[in-house]
Structure formats: C-alpha cells, structure tokens
C-alpha cells in the first residue's frame, strides 16, 4: 500500500472537515549536521572593576553535532475546505502527497497520533 492509499484510508475515518488547515501525519525527523561554537576557558576568572568575576575567552572550539532539522516531512491526510477552490492557489497539494513543513509551526492534532494542523504557508515544498 503506497502513501496516497494509506492517507486516503485514514482520511475516510476522520469525521472532520478542516476550514483552512491541512492535516498532516509527521514522518521521521530529518537529521542534519550543524556546527556549534563554544568558548574555551584557558584563563582563570578575574574580578572586573565592579567586582564581578569574569572570564575572557580568547579561544573558540567548534564542534559538529547531528541534530534534528528545523523542517520535517509529512504526509497530507486531509486538505482544508478553503483549498477546494484551487483557482487562486499557486500549487496543487493532494491527500497522500509528502510535503516539507516547518517543524515548529502548526498545532498538534491529538485526535490522530503524530499529526499536526498546518497552514499552506507552512508547507515549504512538495517532495517528489
């Protein structure tokens, strides 16, 4: 069973029609490598003119870590009612399409595990 058939079968069981948000099922997080810089403490702390202990950091160490991306793939489960009038929409998104969404945007939809309600402007790409 492919993504679109699975999405259709789930969509048929959901008794809600959403007004202007897409219901998407989140896929596994995307991992990316990012560089993080942290100061290296080589000198002892000294008191400044105000009596506050301060450390001057002359060296910076860069570390590469694998972290979750700010974006996440998701499968469209339901399209909003407002999207049915597609004449003024610049792109087409259907149930079963895999899209890339901003991970921190949208609202979790707790009536369906691992799903979110996202608006069309939170969808940054349609994945092929």
C-alpha positions in Angstrom: 0.0 0.0 0.0 1.5 3.3 -1.0 1.4 6.7 0.9 -1.6 8.0 -1.0 -3.8 4.9 -0.4 -2.8 4.8 3.2 -3.6 8.5 3.6 -7.0 8.1 1.8 -7.9 5.2 4.2 -7.0 7.3 7.2 -8.8 10.4 5.8 -12.0 8.5 5.3 -12.1 7.6 9.0 -11.7 11.2 10.2 -15.1 12.8 10.6 -13.9 16.4 10.5 -13.6 18.8 7.6 -10.9 21.5 8.4 -11.6 25.0 7.4 -8.2 26.3 6.4 -5.5 24.0 7.8 -4.0 20.8 6.3 -4.0 17.7 8.5 -0.6 16.1 8.1 1.0 13.0 9.6 4.6 13.6 10.6 7.2 11.3 9.3 10.5 10.5 11.0 12.6 13.6 11.9 15.3 14.6 9.4 18.9 14.7 10.9 21.4 17.3 9.8 24.9 18.1 10.9 25.4 21.6 12.4 28.5 23.4 13.8 28.4 24.7 17.3 31.0 27.1 18.7 31.8 27.2 22.4 34.4 29.2 24.3 37.4 27.5 25.7 38.3 28.5 29.3 42.1 28.9 29.4 42.5 31.7 31.8 41.2 31.9 35.4 38.3 34.2 36.3 39.3 37.7 37.2 37.3 40.4 39.1 36.5 43.4 36.9 36.1 47.0 38.1 32.7 46.2 39.5 33.8 43.2 41.5 32.2 40.7 39.2 34.2 37.6 38.3 34.5 37.5 34.6 36.4 35.2 32.2 37.9 36.5 28.9 37.6 33.8 26.3 40.3 34.1 23.6 39.8 30.7 22.0 36.7 29.2 20.5 36.2 25.5 19.8 33.9 24.3 17.0 32.0 21.1 17.4 29.9 19.3 14.8 26.7 17.6 16.1 23.9 15.7 14.4 20.6 17.3 15.4 17.0 17.4 14.2 16.3 19.7 11.3 14.1 22.7 11.6 12.0 21.1 8.8 10.2 17.8 8.7 8.5 15.6 6.1 4.8 14.9 6.5 2.0 13.1 4.6 -1.1 15.1 3.8 -4.1 13.3 5.3 -6.8 16.0 4.7 -6.9 19.2 2.7 -8.8 22.2 4.1 -12.2 23.3 2.7 -10.7 26.6 1.6 -8.2 24.7 -0.6 -11.0 23.2 -2.7 -11.3 26.5 -4.5 -7.8 25.9 -6.1 -8.1 28.7 -8.8 -6.2 31.1 -6.6 -3.6 28.6 -5.2 -0.2 28.7 -6.9 0.4 25.0 -6.4 -1.5 21.7 -6.1 -1.4 19.5 -3.0 -3.4 16.3 -2.7 -4.1 13.8 0.0 -1.2 11.4 0.1 1.4 13.9 -1.1 4.6 14.1 1.0 5.4 17.7 1.9 8.1 19.5 3.8 6.8 21.6 6.7 8.3 23.9 9.3 8.7 21.7 12.3 8.0 24.4 14.9 4.8 25.7 13.2 1.4 24.3 13.2 -0.7 22.8 16.0 -0.5 19.2 17.2 -3.8 17.4 16.5 -4.1 14.9 19.4 -7.1 13.0 17.8 -4.6 11.4 15.4 -1.2 10.3 16.7 1.9 12.1 15.4 -0.2 14.6 13.4 -0.4 18.4 13.0 -2.6 21.0 11.5 -0.5 23.3 9.3 -1.4 26.2 7.0 -0.5 26.4 3.4 2.2 29.0 4.1 3.9 26.5 6.5 4.3 24.0 3.6 7.7 24.9 2.1 7.9 22.1 -0.6 6.1 19.2 -2.1 8.5 16.2 -2.1 8.9 14.0 -5.2 
